[in-house]
Amino acid sequence: MKIPKSDSVKRRLILPYNKALKKLARKLRNNMTMSEKLLWNELKGN
């Protein structure tokens, strides 16, 4: 049985890079809420 290519190969959608979001992303990473800090510590095992 031959599997159609569209079913056998799943490709991920890659979004284009947006330079305007770089500053915002850095700001959000450096200013996490307490809930985010606790979550990441649990996920990292700290």
MARVO-996570 format. One record per atom (N, C-alpha, C): x, y, z. Coordinates in steps of 0.2 Angstrom, whole numbers, padded with zeros to 4 digits, always signed. Example, Ala and Ser with C-alpha at 12.3 -4.5 7.8 and 13.67 -1.06 7.14 Angstrom:
+0066-0028+0039
+0062-0022+0039
+0066-0016+0039
+0064-0011+0035
+0068-0005+0036
+0064+0000+0039
// end
This chain:
+0004-0006+0000
+0000+0000+0000
+0004+0006+0000
+0003+0011-0005
+0007+0017-0005
+0004+0022-0001
+0008+0026+0003
+0005+0031+0007
+0006+0038+0003
+0001+0042+0002
+0002+0048-0001
+0007+0052+0003
+0011+0056-0001
+0016+0060+0002
+0013+0065+0007
+0008+0068+0006
+0005+0073+0011
+0004+0070+0018
+0002+0063+0018
+0001+0060+0024
+0007+0057+0027
+0012+0055+0023
+0018+0052+0026
+0023+0057+0029
+0023+0063+0026
+0028+0068+0028
+0024+0074+0031
+0025+0075+0038
+0022+0081+0041
+0027+0086+0042
+0026+0092+0039
+0031+0098+0039
+0028+0103+0044
+0033+0106+0048
+0031+0111+0053
+0031+0118+0049
+0026+0122+0051
+0025+0128+0048
+0031+0133+0052
+0035+0136+0048
+0040+0140+0050
+0038+0147+0049
+0037+0151+0054
+0035+0158+0054
+0041+0162+0052
+0040+0167+0048
+0046+0172+0046
+0049+0176+0052
+0055+0177+0053
+0058+0181+0058
+0055+0188+0058
+0054+0191+0064
+0051+0198+0064
+0056+0202+0069
+0060+0206+0066
+0065+0210+0070
+0061+0214+0075
+0055+0216+0074
+0052+0221+0078
+0050+0217+0085
+0050+0211+0085
+0048+0207+0091
+0054+0206+0095
+0060+0207+0093
+0066+0205+0097
+0066+0208+0103
+0065+0215+0103
+0066+0219+0110
+0060+0217+0115
+0054+0216+0112
+0049+0214+0116
+0050+0207+0119
+0053+0202+0115
+0054+0195+0118
+0059+0196+0123
+0065+0200+0122
+0070+0200+0128
+0067+0203+0134
+0063+0209+0133
+0060+0212+0139
+0055+0207+0143
+0051+0203+0139
+0047+0198+0143
+0051+0193+0146
+0057+0190+0143
+0061+0185+0146
+0064+0188+0153
+0066+0194+0152
+0070+0197+0158
+0065+0200+0164
+0059+0200+0162
+0054+0203+0167
+0048+0198+0168
+0050+0192+0170
+0045+0187+0171
+0041+0188+0178
+0035+0186+0178
+0030+0186+0184
+0033+0181+0188
+0031+0182+0195
+0032+0177+0200
+0030+0170+0198
+0024+0169+0195
+0021+0163+0193
+0025+0160+0187
+0028+0164+0182
+0032+0161+0177
+0039+0159+0180
+0042+0163+0185
+0048+0160+0188
+0047+0154+0191
+0042+0153+0195
+0040+0147+0199
+0039+0141+0194
+0036+0142+0188
+0034+0137+0183
+0041+0135+0180
+0045+0140+0178
+0051+0138+0175
+0056+0134+0180
+0056+0136+0186
+0060+0133+0191
+0058+0125+0192
+0052+0124+0192
+0049+0117+0192
+0051+0113+0186
+0050+0116+0180
+0051+0113+0174
+0059+0111+0173
+0063+0116+0176
+0070+0115+0175
+0073+0110+0181
+0069+0109+0186
+0071+0105+0191
+0075+0108+0196
+0074+0115+0197
+0078+0118+0202
+0074+0119+0208
// end
